[in-house]
Amino acid sequence: MADADFDDRPVDVHSPEVPEGIRQAVLARMRPGDVLWRCPSKSAPRGPLAAFGFGRRGVVIEWWLVAADGDLVEAYWEE
C-alpha cells in the first residue's frame, strides 16, 4: 500500500474502493453536504508475541460519514 493510502481523505461514496456493504449503509444515512472519509490505521499485532506488542499488523479501513457541519454521523468498518 502506498504511503498516500495511509492518509485520511474524503472519497466519493460511489468510488470502486468503497466496499458495497459500506456504500449501501452510507447511502441510507447520507444527506446533502455529508462527506465520506476513508481513514486507514494499523490493526493490533497478531501472532504468538502479540501480547508483547510484536507481530504482524494489517491495515484496517474505517469509513467515517461526516455531516456538513463537521459532526460524525456514523463510522463503518469491514470485519
PLY file of the C-alpha trace (Angstrom):
ply
format ascii 1.0
element vertex 79
property float x
property float y
property float z
element edge 78
property int vertex1
property int vertex2
end_header
0.00 0.00 0.00
1.43 3.39 -0.96
2.09 5.99 1.74
-0.74 8.15 0.37
-3.11 5.27 1.08
-2.41 5.70 4.80
-3.70 9.28 4.81
-7.25 10.11 5.87
-9.05 11.51 2.85
-12.56 12.18 1.57
-13.85 9.73 -1.06
-16.82 9.64 -3.38
-19.31 7.15 -1.97
-19.63 5.69 -5.48
-15.87 5.09 -5.84
-14.94 1.45 -6.53
-12.68 1.50 -3.47
-15.73 1.74 -1.17
-16.97 -1.79 -0.35
-20.53 -2.41 -1.49
-21.85 -3.08 2.03
-20.34 0.17 3.31
-21.69 2.08 0.31
-25.24 0.85 0.88
-25.11 1.68 4.61
-23.72 5.17 3.92
-26.26 5.93 1.20
-29.07 5.01 3.60
-27.94 7.75 6.04
-26.18 10.30 3.83
-27.72 13.76 3.47
-26.80 16.61 1.13
-23.46 18.10 2.17
-22.28 14.98 4.05
-18.84 13.61 3.17
-17.48 10.07 3.39
-13.91 9.79 4.71
-11.51 6.86 4.29
-9.43 6.53 7.48
-6.83 3.73 7.46
-4.99 2.55 10.55
-2.83 -0.40 11.51
-4.54 -3.30 13.23
-3.44 -4.77 16.54
-0.43 -7.11 16.40
-1.18 -10.77 15.68
0.79 -13.88 16.36
2.49 -15.60 19.32
4.16 -12.40 20.58
1.14 -10.12 20.17
0.74 -9.78 23.94
4.16 -8.08 23.96
3.31 -5.70 21.12
5.13 -7.68 18.44
3.65 -9.43 15.47
2.12 -8.93 12.07
-0.07 -5.92 11.60
-2.62 -5.46 8.89
-4.47 -2.37 7.78
-8.00 -1.61 8.92
-10.02 0.90 6.93
-12.62 2.88 8.82
-15.17 4.81 6.80
-16.50 7.94 8.51
-19.66 9.68 7.37
-19.24 13.31 8.40
-22.09 15.82 8.34
-21.82 19.16 6.56
-21.32 20.84 9.96
-18.35 18.56 10.75
-20.09 16.23 13.21
-19.55 12.49 12.88
-22.77 10.84 11.68
-21.56 7.22 11.71
-18.38 5.15 11.48
-18.21 1.94 9.45
-15.55 -0.74 9.00
-15.17 -4.13 7.44
-14.59 -7.18 9.57
0 1
1 2
2 3
3 4
4 5
5 6
6 7
7 8
8 9
9 10
10 11
11 12
12 13
13 14
14 15
15 16
16 17
17 18
18 19
19 20
20 21
21 22
22 23
23 24
24 25
25 26
26 27
27 28
28 29
29 30
30 31
31 32
32 33
33 34
34 35
35 36
36 37
37 38
38 39
39 40
40 41
41 42
42 43
43 44
44 45
45 46
46 47
47 48
48 49
49 50
50 51
51 52
52 53
53 54
54 55
55 56
56 57
57 58
58 59
59 60
60 61
61 62
62 63
63 64
64 65
65 66
66 67
67 68
68 69
69 70
70 71
71 72
72 73
73 74
74 75
75 76
76 77
77 78
